[in-house]
Amino acid sequence: MSEANTSNHFDHEIDQFDSQAAFWWDLNGPFKTLHQINPTRLKYITDQVKLDGLNVLDVGCGGGIFSEALAAKGAAVTGLDLSKSSLQTAQLHLHESGQKVDYQLQSIEDFAAANPASQDVVCCLEMLEHVPDPESIVDACLKALKPGGWLFLSTLNRTPKAMMLGIFAAEHVLKIVPKGTHHFNQFIKPSELVKALQDKPLDIVDLSGMRYNPITETASIDAEDLDINYFLTAKKNA
């Protein structure tokens, strides 16, 4: 793993993920919801792009749950994160899974500066709401993309419904997400994300919501309901 850093992070966010890093692959642990929504996240992307043989960047990869799913589809995957402990867990799990992922302790800003126009697909899922400057992340993702490349973003909407279900219910009542994982003031409205992208060299292809059912422990895509979690797909101009 290569190492670098920039200031676009919150120390308390890194500390939180470091403290839970040993549990990334515990299906009944603090990240079990990520495991449950992972098939839906992957399907959302593979319904739009065939990943086999493509260079794919997973920004904010954590313990590698989504990176390994991308690799299993035949992609050449690079995973970036600033949690050293999470990346150590991700690296160790490769020995169990047999997948190949290039994990790097590096920010997307530093990676893009060193590897411009190198990726066919960039995924930044459930990460924008954890940084002080989300637009800097998006700009770096675009810089890392080849012309015509695909950008996939997902985050949480800043709505009362997202606060009640995404924080209060998920963290305090159902306890399916670790307490302190999310901060309502850092959630991003779809209109805000679209506005931030409107002058950038890309076309927005899709905007869809994701619903999670805590009873069935499954997720589904809903093109109409963006009130809690949502995806945005964009294609960089050729």
C-alpha positions, 0 to 999 in steps of 0.5 A: 500500500502506498501512503499519502494524505491531504487535509480533506478529512475529519480526524474523528471520522478516521478515528471512528473507522479505525476503532471498528476496523477489525469488524469490516467482514463480520456479517453480524457486526457494525458494518452488517448493513453495508453487506446487506446493501452491497448487492444492490449497490453493485447491481445499480452500477453493473446495470449501466456499465460492464466492469470486466477488464475496466480500471475501477477506483473505489474511493473511501473503500474502508475494509474492502466490501465493495472493492472485492465485489467490483473485483469479482466482476472482473475489474482491475480495482484500486481502493483508496482510504485514509483509515490505515486500520481499515485498509489492513483489514481489507488487505488481509481479507484478500488472502481469504477471498482470493480477489485482487485489489490494489489498496492504497492509503491515499486521498483521492486528491493525491491519487488523481494528481499522480494518476490523471485520466487513468480510470474507466470507472470511479465509485465514491459511495457513502463517503461524501457525507464524511468529509469537509469538502465534498466538491473537492472529492468530486473534482478529484474523481473527475480528474482521475477519470478517462474521457468518457469514463463513468462516475458513480456517487451515493450519499444521504439526503438532508431531509427530516426523513433521513435524520429520523431513519438514517440516524435516530432509527438506524443508530439508536433504535434498531442499532444497525449502524454504529452510533456517531457514524452520520452527522445530519449537517453533513448530508447533501441534498440531490439539488445541491449535488446536481448544482455542484456538478452543473459546470463540470465536464460531465453529463448526469445520466441518472439519479435514483434513490435506494430503500433499505428494509430493516425487516427483510435486511435488503435494499432496492432501487427506487427512481422516485424516492430520493428522501434518504439514500440516493445514487447519482451516475455521471459520464465524463465528457469525451 
